[in-house]
Amino acid sequence: MMSDIGRWVIDRSCCQLNQWRNTGYDFTGHLAVNVAAAQLENEKVLQHILSSMERHQIAPGTIQVEITESSMKNAGRTALAT
């Protein structure tokens, strides 16, 4: 199950970008959001990111999803096991 904190971080990140835009701040970069291994195991993580972006009117490419190191370690173990 995707953690409540993980969902909150994604939603708040999109909300903050929207607030910056609404106050006139011209944010031209990317906002990086760390995604934990447990979140990546949830098939709904992508849908949650996309729906948060849509709800807060965030343009595609504005959110940069960063995969934590523990996710990469787990992926390596899974690859070796198969």
C-alpha positions in Angstrom: 0.0 0.0 0.0 1.3 3.4 -0.9 1.9 5.3 2.3 -0.2 8.2 3.4 2.9 10.3 3.7 4.1 9.5 0.2 0.7 10.5 -1.2 0.7 13.7 0.9 4.2 14.7 -0.3 3.2 14.2 -4.0 0.0 16.2 -3.5 1.6 19.0 -1.5 4.4 19.3 -4.1 1.9 19.8 -6.9 -0.2 22.2 -4.7 2.9 24.3 -3.9 3.8 24.6 -7.5 0.3 25.8 -8.2 0.5 28.3 -5.4 3.8 29.7 -6.6 2.3 30.1 -10.1 -0.9 31.8 -8.7 1.2 34.3 -6.8 3.1 35.3 -9.9 6.3 33.3 -9.3 7.6 32.2 -12.7 8.9 28.7 -11.8 10.8 27.5 -14.9 12.6 24.5 -13.5 11.6 21.1 -12.2 10.5 20.1 -8.8 12.1 16.9 -7.7 10.0 14.5 -5.5 11.6 11.4 -3.9 9.7 8.3 -4.3 10.4 5.4 -1.9 10.7 1.8 -2.8 7.4 1.0 -1.1 5.6 3.5 -3.3 7.1 2.1 -6.5 5.7 -1.3 -5.6 2.2 0.1 -5.7 0.7 0.0 -9.1 -1.3 3.2 -8.3 1.6 5.5 -7.7 1.7 6.7 -11.3 -2.0 7.3 -11.3 -1.7 9.3 -8.1 1.1 11.5 -9.5 -0.9 12.1 -12.7 -4.2 12.9 -10.8 -2.4 15.3 -8.4 -0.8 17.1 -11.4 -4.1 17.4 -13.1 -6.0 18.5 -10.0 -3.4 21.3 -9.4 -3.0 22.1 -13.1 0.7 21.2 -13.2 2.2 20.9 -16.7 3.8 17.6 -17.8 7.6 17.6 -17.2 7.4 20.0 -14.2 7.5 17.2 -11.6 10.7 15.1 -11.6 10.3 11.8 -9.8 13.5 10.7 -8.1 14.0 7.1 -7.1 15.6 6.6 -3.8 18.8 4.5 -3.4 16.9 1.8 -1.5 14.6 1.3 -4.6 17.6 0.7 -6.8 19.1 -1.8 -4.3 15.8 -3.7 -4.2 15.6 -3.6 -8.0 19.0 -5.2 -8.2 18.1 -7.9 -5.8 14.9 -8.7 -7.7 16.9 -8.8 -11.0 19.4 -11.2 -9.5 16.7 -13.4 -8.2 15.0 -13.9 -11.6 
